């Protein structure tokens, strides 16, 4: 039996790095609004929300879910 997995998985980035990336993307959007950056913000929020170590209280988690919905809308409106 092969000890190495045959499926490739993306390495897990820490929640601290994802939150830093989110802040950076939000500042970038503030300087130069674009649907691409809005989509990157939503993708970052997706990764954060699905991270196994992201264990925010339900109220804060809801805030992140609303943020993701908002940024998906901004992305789609172009």
C-alpha positions as CSV (number, residue, x, y, z in Angstrom):
1,X,0.0,0.0,0.0
2,X,1.3,3.4,-1.0
3,X,1.9,5.7,2.1
4,X,1.4,8.8,-0.1
5,X,-2.1,9.9,-1.0
6,X,-2.8,9.8,-4.7
7,X,-5.0,12.9,-4.5
8,X,-3.5,16.3,-4.4
9,X,-4.9,18.7,-1.8
10,X,-4.2,22.3,-1.2
11,X,-2.0,22.9,1.9
12,X,-3.9,24.4,4.8
13,X,-3.2,28.1,5.4
14,X,-3.6,29.4,8.9
15,X,-6.6,31.5,9.8
16,X,-4.3,34.3,10.8
17,X,-2.8,34.4,7.3
18,X,-6.3,34.3,5.7
19,X,-7.5,37.2,7.9
20,X,-4.4,39.2,6.9
21,X,-5.1,38.4,3.3
22,X,-8.7,39.5,3.7
23,X,-7.6,42.8,5.2
24,X,-5.2,43.4,2.4
25,X,-7.8,42.6,-0.3
26,X,-10.3,45.0,1.4
27,X,-7.7,47.8,1.4
28,X,-6.9,47.0,-2.3
29,X,-10.6,47.2,-3.2
30,X,-10.9,50.5,-1.3
31,X,-8.1,51.9,-3.5
32,X,-9.1,50.3,-6.8
33,X,-12.7,48.8,-6.8
34,X,-13.1,46.0,-9.3
35,X,-15.3,42.9,-9.6
36,X,-12.1,40.7,-9.7
37,X,-11.0,42.0,-6.3
38,X,-14.5,41.6,-5.0
39,X,-14.5,37.9,-6.1
40,X,-11.1,37.4,-4.5
41,X,-12.5,38.8,-1.2
42,X,-15.4,36.4,-1.5
43,X,-13.1,33.5,-2.2
44,X,-10.9,34.4,0.8
45,X,-14.1,34.4,2.9
46,X,-15.0,31.0,1.5
47,X,-11.7,29.6,2.5
48,X,-11.9,31.2,6.0
49,X,-15.4,29.9,6.6
50,X,-14.5,26.4,5.6
51,X,-11.2,26.3,7.5
52,X,-11.3,23.6,10.2
53,X,-9.7,25.9,12.8
54,X,-12.1,28.9,12.2
55,X,-14.1,28.6,15.3
56,X,-15.7,32.0,15.8
57,X,-18.9,32.4,17.8
58,X,-22.1,32.0,15.8
59,X,-22.8,35.7,15.7
60,X,-19.3,36.5,14.3
61,X,-19.6,33.6,11.8
62,X,-22.9,35.1,10.6
63,X,-21.1,38.4,10.0
64,X,-18.6,36.6,7.8
65,X,-21.4,34.8,5.9
66,X,-23.1,38.2,5.2
67,X,-19.8,39.6,4.1
68,X,-19.3,36.7,1.6
69,X,-22.8,37.2,0.3
70,X,-22.2,41.0,-0.1
71,X,-18.9,40.5,-2.0
72,X,-20.4,37.9,-4.3
73,X,-23.1,40.4,-5.2
74,X,-20.5,43.1,-5.8
75,X,-18.6,40.7,-8.0
76,X,-21.7,39.7,-10.0
77,X,-22.8,43.4,-10.6
78,X,-19.4,44.2,-12.1
